Amino acid sequence: MLKTIGRAVLKVLRSARVFERVANSSWRRNRLLILCYHGVARGDEHLWRPHLYMHPSLFRQRLELLKRGNYNVLPLATALARLRQQDLPERSVAITFDDGAFDFYDQAYPLVKSYGFPVTVYQTTYYSEYSKPVFNLICSYMLWKRRGSVLPDGKPIGLPGSLDLKTEARRIEIVRSLLRTSEADGMTGAQRNDLAARLAELLHLDYDQILANRTLQLMNRDEIALLAAEGVDFQLHTHRHSTPIDEKLFRKEIQDNRRYLPQSGRNAVHFCYPSGVYRDDFLPWLQAEGVISATTCNPGLASGDADPFLLPRLVDTSEISAVEFESWLTGIRPLLRSPKPAPRIVPIAAGRSSQVMID
Ligand SMILES: [Zn+2]
């Protein structure tokens, strides 16, 4: 209900040309909106995880709103430099994609390219090198495919008793159990992939087809190189999608990530916190690695005096309506109610180092 009223209010403000006045204001001119996307669906992924995946037609609508609203979509590095110099053009926006999934290559990039917009990909690289589906995501997706059923025996995947797939909560619990097992047994990537294959068999899904289709895989080195040659900007997101709370391990994540990126990451000086998780400790470690900016998932527009290592971004999802999206583009949304920032300090468990989870 609150959401409905919010949208209704926004529509009234838009009709009263308040959107336009804020978009043309000096307040907005001195701010940069960094957009964050994860995936553009190749099939039904947007129905499985609407907060991660967007239908291609919706993503196209977003690009159309940027074009029709005369937004200046800038390359991230240029936008950040001009933000610091207080030299942004009006209605500045930067587009970023997290993780670097195959669907960026296949779905999102052709659309972005057709609009001539620059784009940055924060590429995580373990699964890019490994060329198999991301374990936690593929398990979750396959269980969702069989939602509504109850499997009589979970033994083939090491889980006792029957497996109830009827609710999301039960499916999440199964994925957690599989992750715990893989972690406790110190499984390699190949062993985790075998476990995913056994789960597929149990669910009567064709895992060979899933592999061939590149479902929930990341771009490989050749695809990254190809897009880099076309001008896509690849930046840092850690090798294993992980931020260990040990300095040496944390910095190794950056070094391994950079080594894998095009031109050995020579231009990779911009970072995005995996899962939006950050701690004060990370800032000097990033600086020591030559990183000059870092983005969070805290919603907001960045101003010239924003900490360059704690830059806000709008995570755009299927659940954000067109009028809400426009309220962010124009800059009116953060003026209506200041969104709650995410907590700075996170539980130690977020600093996994041996397990690659992407979400
Ligand atoms: Zn990520």
Residues whose N, C-alpha, C, O or C-beta is under 5 A from the ligand:
A	BS01	ZN	D98 D99 P274 S275
